[in-house]
Amino acid sequence: MYLSYLYYSGNQWKKLSIQLSTIVSISMINAVAISSSEFYFTFLVSFTGGVLIVPACYLINEFLFKTEWLPLTSSLIKKPVTLRIKHIFIYILLFVLNIYIQMKLPDTFYRFALFYLAIPIILLAFQYGWQGAFLGVLLNSIALIGTTHSFSNLTIADLLLSISTQTITGIFLGLAIQDQRNLNQSLSIELNKNRLLTRQLINTEETIRQEISRELHDEVGQNITAIRTQANILKRIAPNYEKISTTIEQLSLNIYDTTKVLLNRIRPRLLDDLDLPQAIENLFIELNFQDNQIDTELIWKNDQNLKLEHILEITIYRLCQESLNNII
């Protein structure tokens, strides 16, 4: 019951591993029950037939019973059928070349012929996963069987070994490629999610900064104006306190300037009115580089006139702002 649950609910690795274990078990039973004198040969025949037939039946079952079939409607009838002629032509060409090489290649290049058989398996595995690799194995099996010159036990054993080895290697190679591709897709999806979350986080942070900046600007600005007004009134009605009122007014202006600098660091309001290069050049003026005899030059290249997102502009502005502050 547990194996049945894995077969129907597990991933491809578990399903194919269970199929392989079943094929090995049945091959052992056949070899023991049918022939004791030629145990190895009987086992090899059963095993090779199993690794070719069982995955094929599994694919047919998946296609017929696990695929969602849509009813044939008028819209589907009018829809043209698109065939990948290029792929079909390439695979037919590889199949024909396989047969040609197996028939015409000299015996001294026999090892090279076996190496060439792996090329369509690798290509199909890379394109379609283990299902494509299995198709390549079937084509290679037809080519090998069709070009066999003799049918002695040794030749047949060598043929069966070659077919079974190619089948197992091709299927698991296709599985590895398919898993790697699925992993890359999962990583790509997670990366896009992280980018979206980062963008949302930055948007939220900028919204909070904007609200704090607006509140501070309004509240501090009003209080500074009130302090200066009261200092001027005090200066007029009490000339003896003129020096104190002047000091209070000057301190209030200092507080206003400091608050303005802090507000600019919290939320650069210049980017609402100026573009990014002009806002960065304004940093040179605010930080008094010219008064400190520091030469500055902004090199801005945007030949394609790309429009940056506002969040990206703010990030670049803050990087420049922090770097220039570190210089001073």
C-alpha positions in Angstrom: 0.0 0.0 0.0 2.9 2.3 0.8 4.6 1.7 -2.5 1.3 2.2 -4.3 0.9 5.6 -2.6 4.4 6.6 -3.6 3.8 5.5 -7.2 0.7 7.6 -7.6 1.6 10.6 -5.4 5.4 10.8 -5.3 7.7 12.7 -7.6 9.3 11.4 -10.8 12.4 10.1 -9.0 10.3 7.9 -6.7 8.0 6.7 -9.4 10.8 5.7 -11.7 12.8 4.2 -8.9 9.8 2.0 -7.9 9.5 1.0 -11.5 13.1 0.1 -11.7 12.9 -2.0 -8.5 9.8 -3.8 -9.9 11.6 -4.5 -13.2 14.7 -5.9 -11.3 12.5 -8.1 -9.1 10.4 -9.5 -12.0 13.6 -10.1 -14.0 15.1 -12.1 -11.1 11.9 -14.1 -10.8 11.9 -14.9 -14.5 15.6 -15.8 -14.4 15.1 -18.2 -11.5 11.8 -19.7 -12.7 12.5 -20.1 -16.4 16.2 -21.0 -16.7 18.8 -22.0 -14.2 21.6 -22.8 -16.7 21.4 -19.4 -18.5 20.4 -17.2 -15.5 22.4 -14.2 -16.6 21.1 -14.2 -20.2 17.4 -14.7 -19.1 17.7 -11.9 -16.5 19.3 -9.6 -19.1 16.5 -10.2 -21.6 13.8 -9.6 -19.0 15.5 -6.6 -17.6 16.0 -4.9 -21.0 12.5 -5.6 -22.1 11.2 -4.2 -18.8 13.2 -0.9 -19.0 11.8 -0.3 -22.5 8.2 -1.4 -22.0 7.4 -0.2 -18.4 8.4 3.5 -18.9 6.5 3.5 -22.3 3.4 2.2 -20.6 3.8 4.8 -17.8 4.0 7.6 -20.3 1.0 6.4 -22.2 -1.0 6.1 -19.0 0.1 9.7 -18.0 -0.9 11.0 -21.4 -4.3 9.3 -21.5 -5.5 9.5 -17.9 -3.6 12.3 -16.3 -3.9 14.9 -19.0 -6.9 17.3 -18.8 -8.8 16.9 -22.0 -11.0 19.7 -23.4 -14.2 19.1 -25.3 -13.8 19.6 -29.0 -15.6 22.9 -29.8 -15.9 25.1 -32.8 -13.2 27.4 -31.5 -10.7 24.5 -31.2 -11.6 23.2 -34.6 -10.7 26.5 -36.2 -7.5 26.7 -34.2 -4.6 25.7 -36.4 -2.3 22.9 -35.4 1.3 24.0 -35.0 4.0 21.4 -35.5 7.6 22.0 -34.6 8.9 21.0 -38.0 12.5 22.1 -37.1 12.7 19.8 -34.1 11.1 16.9 -36.0 13.5 17.3 -38.9 16.5 17.4 -36.6 15.5 14.2 -34.7 14.7 12.3 -37.9 18.1 13.4 -39.3 19.8 12.1 -36.1 17.9 8.8 -36.4 18.9 8.3 -40.0 22.5 9.2 -39.2 22.4 6.7 -36.3 21.4 3.9 -38.7 23.9 5.0 -41.3 26.8 5.1 -38.8 25.8 1.7 -37.4 25.8 0.1 -40.8 28.6 1.9 -42.7 31.2 2.6 -39.9 34.2 0.3 -39.9 34.6 -2.1 -37.0 37.7 -0.2 -35.8 35.4 2.8 -35.1 32.9 0.7 -33.1 33.5 2.7 -29.9 32.8 5.9 -31.7 29.5 4.6 -33.0 28.4 3.9 -29.4 29.5 7.5 -28.4 27.4 8.9 -31.3 24.4 7.1 -29.9 24.5 9.3 -26.8 24.1 12.5 -28.8 20.3 12.3 -29.5 19.7 11.1 -26.0 21.5 14.2 -24.5 19.7 16.6 -26.9 16.3 15.1 -26.3 17.0 15.0 -22.5 18.0 18.7 -22.5 14.9 19.7 -24.5 12.2 17.5 -23.0 13.6 15.9 -19.8 13.5 12.2 -19.2 10.6 11.7 -21.5 12.7 13.0 -24.4 15.7 10.9 -23.3 13.5 7.8 -23.3 12.3 8.6 -26.9 16.0 8.9 -27.9 16.7 5.5 -26.3 13.8 4.0 -28.3 15.2 5.4 -31.5 18.6 4.1 -30.7 17.3 0.7 -29.8 15.6 0.5 -33.2 18.8 1.6 -34.9 20.9 -1.0 -32.9 18.5 -3.9 -33.5 18.0 -3.0 -37.2 21.8 -3.0 -37.9 22.7 -6.1 -35.9 24.7 -8.4 -38.2 24.5 -11.6 -36.2 22.3 -13.1 -33.5 24.6 -15.2 -31.4 24.2 -15.2 -27.7 27.3 -13.0 -27.2 26.1 -10.5 -29.7 22.6 -10.4 -28.3 24.0 -10.0 -24.8 26.1 -7.1 -25.9 23.1 -5.5 -27.6 20.9 -5.9 -24.6 23.6 -4.5 -22.3 24.0 -1.5 -24.6 20.2 -0.9 -24.7 19.6 -1.3 -21.0 22.6 0.9 -20.1 21.5 3.7 -22.5 17.9 3.5 -21.2 18.8 3.8 -17.5 21.5 6.4 -18.1 19.3 8.5 -20.4 16.3 8.4 -18.1 18.2 9.5 -15.0 20.1 12.1 -17.0 16.9 13.5 -18.2 15.5 13.5 -14.7 18.6 15.4 -13.4 18.2 18.0 -16.2 14.5 18.3 -15.5 15.0 18.7 -11.8 17.7 21.3 -12.4 15.4 23.2 -14.7 12.6 23.0 -12.2 15.0 24.3 -9.5 16.0 27.2 -11.7 12.4 28.1 -12.3 11.6 27.9 -8.6 14.6 30.1 -7.8 13.5 32.6 -10.5 10.0 32.7 -9.0 11.4 33.2 -5.5 13.7 35.9 -6.8 10.8 37.8 -8.4 8.9 37.5 -5.2 11.8 38.9 -3.2 12.1 41.8 -5.7 8.4 42.5 -5.3 8.6 42.4 -1.5 11.7 44.6 -1.5 9.9 47.1 -3.7 6.9 47.1 -1.5 9.1 47.5 1.6 10.8 50.5 0.0 7.5 52.0 -1.0 6.2 51.6 2.5 9.4 53.1 4.0 9.2 56.1 1.6 5.6 56.6 2.4 6.4 56.7 6.1 9.4 59.0 5.5 7.2 61.3 3.5 4.6 61.5 6.2 7.2 62.1 8.9 8.9 64.8 6.8 5.6 66.6 6.1 4.6 66.5 9.8 7.9 67.8 11.0 8.0 70.5 8.3 4.6 71.8 9.2 5.0 71.5 13.0 8.5 72.8 13.3 8.0 75.5 10.7 5.0 76.8 12.6 6.7 76.8 16.0 9.9 78.5 14.6 7.7 81.2 13.0 5.9 81.7 16.3 9.2 81.9 18.2 10.6 84.5 15.8 7.4 86.5 16.0 7.4 86.5 19.8 11.1 87.5 19.7 10.4 90.5 17.4 7.5 91.5 19.7 9.8 91.3 22.7 12.4 93.4 20.9 9.9 96.1 20.2 8.2 96.3 23.6 11.3 95.8 25.7 14.4 97.3 24.1 16.5 96.2 27.1 16.0 92.6 26.0 16.9 93.3 22.4 20.1 91.3 22.6 18.3 88.3 24.1 15.5 88.4 21.5 18.1 88.6 18.7 19.8 85.5 20.2 16.5 83.7 20.4 15.7 84.6 16.8 19.1 83.4 15.6 18.8 80.1 17.5 15.4 79.6 16.0 16.9 80.1 12.5 19.6 77.6 13.4 17.0 75.1 14.5 15.1 75.7 11.2 18.3 75.2 9.1 19.2 72.0 11.0 15.7 70.7 10.7 15.7 71.4 7.0 18.9 69.4 6.6 17.5 66.5 8.6 14.2 66.6 6.6 16.2 66.5 3.3 18.0 63.4 4.6 14.7 61.8 5.6 12.9 62.6 2.4 14.7 64.5 -0.5 12.0 66.9 -1.6 14.2 68.1 -4.5 13.4 64.9 -6.5 9.7 66.0 -6.6 10.7 69.1 -8.5 14.1 68.3 -10.2 15.4 65.4 -12.1 18.1 63.2 -10.6 21.3 64.9 -12.1 20.1 68.3 -11.0 19.3 67.1 -7.5 22.8 65.6 -7.2 24.4 68.8 -8.4 22.4 70.6 -5.8 24.1 68.5 -3.2 27.4 70.0 -4.2 26.0 73.4 -3.5 24.4 72.4 -0.2 27.6 70.8 1.1 29.7 73.9 0.2 32.3 72.0 -1.8 33.3 75.1 -3.6 33.8 77.1 -0.4 36.0 74.2 0.9 38.0 74.3 -2.4 36.9 70.9 -3.4 36.4 70.4 -7.2 33.3 68.5 -8.2 32.1 67.2 -11.5 29.0 65.1 -12.3 29.3 62.7 -15.2 25.8 61.5 -16.2 25.4 59.2 -19.2 22.0 58.1 -20.3 22.2 57.9 -24.1 19.0 55.8 -24.3 17.0 58.3 -22.2 15.9 55.6 -19.8 13.3 56.6 -17.3 14.3 55.5 -13.8 11.7 54.5 -11.2 11.2 57.1 -8.5 12.3 54.6 -5.9 15.5 53.9 -7.8 16.1 57.7 -8.1 15.7 58.1 -4.3 18.1 55.2 -3.7 20.8 56.6 -6.0 20.3 60.1 -4.5 20.8 58.7 -1.0 23.9 56.8 -2.0 25.4 60.0 -3.4 24.3 62.0 -0.4 25.9 59.5 2.0 29.1 59.3 0.0 29.5 63.1 -0.3 28.9 63.5 3.5 31.6 61.0 4.2 34.0 63.0 2.0 33.4 66.1 4.2 
